[in-house]
């Protein structure tokens, strides 16, 4: 699990805006502190030095994630030792 950042806002179309520590890959799964999948990275916006991730939520009440940290679920291939 890698920290993505903190949820800063909820757009009118119900997407989450996350102040990212570094730009994630589009399509990456996003989880909360309980490892519950809350959405997927839909877009990256802002300057390269200070990116924001747009997350399309998969939870019924995305407003509950306001100002909370969210994390990236790392793919299993990164964990395997070859």
C-alpha positions as CSV (number, residue, x, y, z in Angstrom):
1,X,0.0,0.0,0.0
2,X,1.3,3.4,-1.0
3,X,-0.1,6.7,0.1
4,X,-1.7,8.6,-2.7
5,X,-2.6,11.7,-0.8
6,X,-5.5,13.5,1.0
7,X,-9.0,14.0,-0.5
8,X,-9.3,17.8,-1.0
9,X,-12.7,18.2,-2.8
10,X,-15.7,16.5,-4.4
11,X,-16.6,17.8,-7.9
12,X,-20.2,18.4,-9.0
13,X,-19.9,15.2,-11.0
14,X,-19.0,13.4,-7.7
15,X,-15.4,12.7,-8.5
16,X,-12.8,13.0,-5.7
17,X,-9.9,15.5,-6.1
18,X,-6.8,14.1,-4.3
19,X,-3.6,16.2,-3.7
20,X,-1.2,13.5,-4.8
21,X,2.3,13.1,-3.3
22,X,3.4,11.8,-6.7
23,X,1.5,11.2,-9.9
24,X,-0.2,7.7,-10.0
25,X,-1.0,5.7,-13.1
26,X,-4.4,6.2,-14.5
27,X,-6.6,3.2,-13.7
28,X,-4.9,2.5,-10.4
29,X,-7.2,1.3,-7.6
30,X,-7.6,3.6,-4.7
31,X,-8.3,2.3,-1.1
32,X,-9.0,3.8,2.3
33,X,-7.1,3.1,5.5
34,X,-9.2,-0.2,5.9
35,X,-8.1,-1.4,2.4
36,X,-11.6,-1.0,1.1
37,X,-11.6,0.0,-2.6
38,X,-13.1,3.5,-2.9
39,X,-12.4,4.2,-6.6
40,X,-10.0,4.3,-9.5
41,X,-7.7,7.0,-10.7
42,X,-9.5,8.6,-13.7
43,X,-7.2,11.6,-14.5
44,X,-4.2,13.6,-13.4
45,X,-4.4,17.4,-13.3
46,X,-2.3,20.3,-12.3
47,X,1.4,20.9,-12.6
48,X,3.9,18.1,-12.7
49,X,5.6,19.3,-9.5
50,X,2.2,19.3,-7.6
51,X,-0.2,16.9,-9.2
52,X,-3.8,16.2,-8.3
53,X,-5.5,12.9,-9.0
54,X,-9.1,12.7,-10.1
55,X,-10.7,9.6,-8.6
56,X,-13.9,8.1,-9.9
57,X,-15.5,6.7,-6.7
58,X,-17.1,3.3,-6.4
59,X,-18.6,3.9,-3.0
60,X,-22.1,5.1,-2.4
61,X,-21.2,8.1,-0.2
62,X,-18.0,9.7,-1.5
63,X,-18.6,12.7,0.7
64,X,-17.5,10.7,3.7
65,X,-14.0,10.6,2.3
66,X,-13.5,14.4,2.5
67,X,-10.2,15.4,4.0
68,X,-9.2,11.7,4.6
69,X,-6.0,10.1,3.3
70,X,-6.3,7.5,0.5
71,X,-3.8,5.0,-0.8
72,X,-2.9,3.1,-3.9
73,X,-3.3,-0.6,-4.0
74,X,0.0,-1.9,-5.4
75,X,-0.2,-4.5,-8.1
76,X,0.8,-8.1,-7.1
77,X,3.7,-8.0,-9.7
78,X,5.5,-5.4,-7.6
79,X,5.5,-7.8,-4.6
80,X,6.8,-10.9,-6.3
81,X,10.4,-11.7,-6.1
82,X,12.0,-13.1,-9.2
